[in-house]
Amino acid sequence: MARTIFNVACLVVLLGTITLTQQPADPASAMAEAAARFLDTLNDDQEAAVRFPFDGEDRFDWHFIPRERKGVSLKMMTGSQRAAALDLVRTGLSEEGFTKSEIIRQLEQILYEQEGRDIRDPDLYFFMIFGEPGDGNTWGWRYEGHHISQNWTIVDGSAIAATPQFFGSNPAEVRGGPRQGLRVLGSEEDQARDLLASLNDEQRKAAKLSDEAPSDILTRAQRRVTLLEDFGVTHKDLDADQQAALWSIIEEYASAQPAPVAHERLAEVQDAGLDGIRFVWMGGEAQGEPHYYRIQGPTFLIEYDNTQGNANHVHSVWRDFAGDFGRDLLAEHYRQYDHGTRNAD
């Protein structure tokens, strides 16, 4: 069966429902403007439901499973409100990232057709806004539902933190119907498997931690993560082609964000040092076998797991050890300005 790996053009052709727009040069200002426009469309009850204090606990309560959520969902919105909400999402993601999120959301319809459960609904994706959007302000927002949790923190109206960044896919590969062969996170899987296949015996011994894969990403939906065990083949022990392949996987994850945010994220990875970045694989090596990999550097962690649903159900995440929810940006902000005690967790 032919497989369709994700790219923007082919998914737009397949689905015919996504309008791509030019990405803003200043994502922070674009987010603030789009959030204000979105808030202006809401009635009083909706606005009360979508707004949360920036320093409250709700900002850290993220997850990627179907569950009861706070905020306002697409299902609760009128057509004009939905348009404004999705315009906000467009400012927070690249064209590629937005398209991935839309495909993931629409996969809920496939699950509903298979299972008939009301929790499978492409409209059960929620918005929460923390603090007051505006130029020069410190605020945040979240877009979340099953298999999507995107979290943004904007500090002083300019600096942006965009983690935790979670994308999942169920099914990982659509195996029937008009979208047969579609693999929205196929590049994330195939690039990593190709890197594994390129390793020599010594490199593979360092990289292949186990023939069994864990049942999920190890960090789950933890509010704060720290370095996992220091296993894997290191960047410095790869040849030039393998190093380029490893970097390409990292770029794949970063590219979900607008270009300025992605470039800043990649620059931070480089500044922290490439030599110590480690690649770990667990589980089977052939497509269709349960598998897991992670890429971990001094400042960041990428996890990918495809074990559930007969290895047809992907969870993937980018975490920043100091930067999730903008903790590093906020710490620097508070060092410069005396705001008293703030909730950092």
N, C-alpha and C positions, 0 to 999 in steps of 0.2 A: 504494500500500500504506500503511495506517495505521501510524504510528510511535508507539511508546511511549517517552516520555522518562522518565528516572529520577525517581521519588519514592517515599518509603517505602511509602505505602499501596498503590500499584499493583503494586510488586514483591512485596509480601507476598501479595497476591491471586494474582499469577502463579505464584509458587513455593510458597507454602503451607508453608514450612519454617523461617521465621525468627520467633523469639519476641523481641519488643521488651520492654525493661525500663526502669524509671525510671533516669535518669542520676544518679550520685552528685554531691552538692554539693562534695565534696572528692576530686577524681580521684586525687591522689597517694596518699592513705591507702587509697582503694579499690583502686588498683593493687597496693600493697604487700600488702594483705590477700588479694587474689585470687591474686597470685603465690605467697604462702605456702601457700594452699590447694592450688594447682596442684602445687607442689613436694611437698606431703605425699602426693599420689596416686601419685607416681612410685616405681618400684623403684630400687635402688641404681645399676644400669647406666644407666637413663634419667636419673637425677639427675646422674650424672657427665657424661653427654653434653650436658645442657642448661645446665650452669653454666660460666661463664667469668669470668676476672678482669675487674674494671671497667676497669683501666688497660691491658689488653692490646690488641693490634692487631685482634683479631676484632671489636671493637665498631664499627670503622669500615669493615669489609669487607662492604658492602651491595651488592645488585644486584637486578634485576627480571626477569632472563631465567631460563629453565629451566637449572639447573646443579646440580652436587653442592653440598650445603649441610651445614654443621655444625648441631648442635642436635638436637631431637627433633621429628619430624613428626607430624601428625595420624594418618598411616597406621600409626605405631608404637604408637598408644595404644589402650587399652581405652575402652569407652563412657564410663565415669565420668571417665577422664582427659581425654577429648576435651571433655566438658562443662565440666570445670574450666578447660581451656585456652581454650575459647571465651568462658567467663565473664571470663577475664583480658582478652581482646580487647575485650569489651564495655566494660570500664572505661577502655580507652585511646581509644575512638572514641565519637562521638555515635551516636544511633540511625541517623541517615542514613549516617554513615561506616561503621558496622558492616554495615548492609544492603548498601551498595555493595561492601564487601569480600567478603561472602558471595556476592553475585551474580557478582563477578569470579572467585571461586574455582570456582563451579559452571559457569562457562563452559568450564572445562577439560574437562568431560564432552562438550560440543559439539565441541571440538577433537578429542577422542579418537574420537568417532563419525565425524568427517570424515577423520582421518589414521590412526587405529589405532596410534599411538605411545604407549608406556608413560610417556613423560615428561609426557603430558597426563593429569593425575590430580588431582582436587579434594582429595585427601588429602596431596599433597606440599607442604604448607605447614608451616613450621618455626618453632620457638620457641627463643630463646636468652635467657638471663638473665645479666646482667653485675653481679657484686658481690652483696651481700646485701640483699634486699628487707626493708624495715622502716621504721616511723615514725622520722623523724630521720636516716635513712641516705641516702647517695648511692649510687645504683645505676642500672641501665638494663635495657632489654629490647627485643627485636626480634621482630616477626611478619612472616614473609617467605616468598614463593614466587613463581611466575610472575605478574607484573603486580601484585604487592603487596609493598611494602617499607615497613613502618611502624616507626619508631625512636623510642623514648622514653628520656629521661634525667631522672632525678629527683634533685635536689640538696637536701641537708639535709632530705629527707622532705617537701618542700612545693613547691619551684619545679620546673616541668616544661618541658622542651624536647621538641618533637614533630616534629623534622625531621632528616633528609630524610623527606618524606611523598610516597610514590609510589603512584599508581593507574594501571593500564592496563586495556585491554579489547580482547579478540580473540575473537569479532568485535566491532567497535564497534557494529554493528547486526546483530541476528540476522535473517537473511533467509529463513528457512524453518523449518518445524516448529511445535510448539505455542507457542514463545516468539517467533514472528516479530514483528518490529518493536521488540523490546526494545533500548533504547540506554541502558546503565547510566551512561555519561558524556555523555549527550546534552545536558544543561543546560550543561555546560562548553563544548561546541561551539557550541550555538545562541546563547547569550548573547553570545559573542565575535563571531560572524558578524553578529548584529543590531547590535552596536556599530559594526562596520566599515561596515555598510550605512548607518548614520546619519551618517557623516562627510561633510562638504562637500569640495570639490575640494582646498582647501589642507590640510585635516586629513588627507585620504586620501594626499596626496603625502608627508606626513611619516610616516604609519603604514605604508603599503604599501611594504615594503622590496624585494620581489622577486616576480616571477610564479612562481618556482620555490621549492618548500619543501625544507628540509633533510630528510635521510632519517630523522632521529631528533631527540629533544631534544638540544640542543648540549652540555649538561653531562653527558650520559650518566649513569654512576654514579660520578662523581668524588667523592673523599672531602672535598674542600674546593673551593668555588666562589667566584669573584670576579665583580665587575660585568662583564657583557657589553658589547659596543659600545653607545655611547650614542645609539641610534637610536629613532625612534618619535614618535608624537604624545603630547604631555604632558597631564597632568591639567588644568593651568591653561589649556590651549588648547582644552578641551572646553567645551560649554555645560552648563548645570545638569543637563539630562536625560542627556546623555552621561556626565557625571561620576557620576551615580547608577548608570548602567548599568555603568560600569567598576568602581565599588565593589561592585556586586552580584556581579560575577564573582569578585572577591577574596573576598567573603563565602562564595561557593559552595565555594571551596577550604578556607577556614578552618573552615567548618561541619562538616567531617569529624571534627573533634576535639570532645571534651566542651566544653560551653558555657563553663566558666571558662577553659579553655585557649584556645578560639577568641577569646573576648573579650580576653584578654591579648595574643594575637597581633595582633588588629586594632588594639588601642590602641597597640602598638609601631609599627605601620605609620603610624598617624595622628601619633604623636609625632615620627616621623622626617620628616614633611612630605609632604603629598599632591601639591604642585605639580609635583614632579620625577618622579612616577610616569609611566612611558612604556608605551604600547601599540604593539606591532609585529605586523604580519601578513605572512606570506609564503605564496605559493602561490595556488591557486584560491579563488574566493569562493562558488561554488555547492556545495551539499551533494553529496558523492560525489567531489569533486576533492581531490587531495592538498593539505594545508594545514598551517600551523604558526602559532602565535602565542605571544607572551610578554608578560608584564606585569612590569615591573622598577621597583623603588623603591630608595631609598638602602640599605635593610636586607634586602630580600627579592627573590626571583625566582620567578615562576610560568612554567613552560614547558608547552606542549601541542603534540603532533605527531600528525597522522593522515595518514600517507603509505604505510605498508607495507600489504601485502595488498590492493592496489587501493584504497587509502584507506579501509580498513575495519578499522583496527588502531590504537588510541590509546595513546599514552604521555603521562602528565601528572605533574608534580612541583611541589612547593613546597620551595624551599631558602632558608635564612637564611644570609647571608654570614658573620656572626659567631656565629650561634646554633646551626648544625647540630651535632648530638651534644652539645648543651648547652655548647659551648665558652665562650660568654659568661657563662653562669651559673657554670661551674666557675672561670673566671678571677676572677670576683668573690668566690667562695667562698675561693679560695686567697689572695686579697688580705687577707681578713679573718682567715684561720686559717693558721698556718705548718705546711704539710704536706710541705715539701720539694718536690723536682721531681716533676711528674706528666706522664704522657703526654697531650698535648693534640691529637694527630693520629693 
